[in-house]
Amino acid sequence: EPEVTQTPSHQVTQMGQEVILRCVPISNHLYFYWYRQILGQKVEFLVSFYNNEISEKSEIFDDQFSVERPDGSNFTLKIRSTKLEDSAMYFCASSPTANTEAFFGQGTRLTVV
Amino acid sequence: QKEVEQNSGPLSVPEGAIASLNCTYSDRGSQSFFWYRQYSGKSPELIMSIYSNGDKEDGRFTAQLNKASQYVSLLIRDSQPSDSATYLCAFTRNRDDKIIFGKGTRLHILP
């Protein structure tokens, strides 16, 4: 069964460092998303990506965040200068079309020290 | 008013009984509705999607949608200990393509 895959599963980084979280969405899906979940809190939308551009972003997704689809399979989230409060689980998801269910990867646990 | 409201729980249900999870949403422009299950430390896993008023059944799960009352529910029949998890209500709106999540209801099935 097709699935979304994310790497790494866990990343520890020093405050101020750049991190890149990687995702391979399901191959025939057109919409890609990044979500974040701080421990004990709700799943929060960060950004959606369609047709090689950002279709929507939340107020969390400020200038330190960027997304890219460097080739036909990968979808990346870059955090330029990490802060302690960026520590969270980051989930990548993909959907076949708009307004349908999204399928989530297993997540990357980011710890900023 | 919050976009989506769920009772945080925990909801404790004896094994074999029916678990009933409820969710209300505020935006009448909401279009598609989903229930996700999330085990501790894991990612959300899609359980059910429902797009029109009424009931939708899939195995032990039944989703119910009432757009007039802005209410969606999930029934789990013959509850099993493996059903113990947090259940996330989620939806999309006509004007955008993101899925918005509720905070979730923690369900505990008592053996």
Chai-1 contact restraints between the chains, C-beta under 6 A:
chainA,res_idxA,chainB,res_idxB,connection_type,confidence,min_distance_angstrom,max_distance_angstrom,comment,restraint_id
A,Y31,B,D97,contact,1.0,0.0,6.0,A-B,restraint_1
A,K42,B,F101,contact,1.0,0.0,6.0,A-B,restraint_2
A,K42,B,K103,contact,1.0,0.0,6.0,A-B,restraint_3
A,V43,B,F101,contact,1.0,0.0,6.0,A-B,restraint_4
A,F45,B,K98,contact,1.0,0.0,6.0,A-B,restraint_5
A,S48,B,D97,contact,1.0,0.0,6.0,A-B,restraint_6
A,S48,B,K98,contact,1.0,0.0,6.0,A-B,restraint_7
A,E56,B,D96,contact,1.0,0.0,6.0,A-B,restraint_8
A,E56,B,K98,contact,1.0,0.0,6.0,A-B,restraint_9
A,F91,B,S43,contact,1.0,0.0,6.0,A-B,restraint_10
A,A98,B,D97,contact,1.0,0.0,6.0,A-B,restraint_11
A,N99,B,Q31,contact,1.0,0.0,6.0,A-B,restraint_12
A,N99,B,S32,contact,1.0,0.0,6.0,A-B,restraint_13
A,N99,B,T92,contact,1.0,0.0,6.0,A-B,restraint_14
A,E101,B,F34,contact,1.0,0.0,6.0,A-B,restraint_15
A,E101,B,L46,contact,1.0,0.0,6.0,A-B,restraint_16
A,E101,B,S49,contact,1.0,0.0,6.0,A-B,restraint_17
A,A102,B,I99,contact,1.0,0.0,6.0,A-B,restraint_18
A,F104,B,S43,contact,1.0,0.0,6.0,A-B,restraint_19
A,F104,B,P44,contact,1.0,0.0,6.0,A-B,restraint_20
A,Q106,B,S43,contact,1.0,0.0,6.0,A-B,restraint_21
A,G107,B,S43,contact,1.0,0.0,6.0,A-B,restraint_22
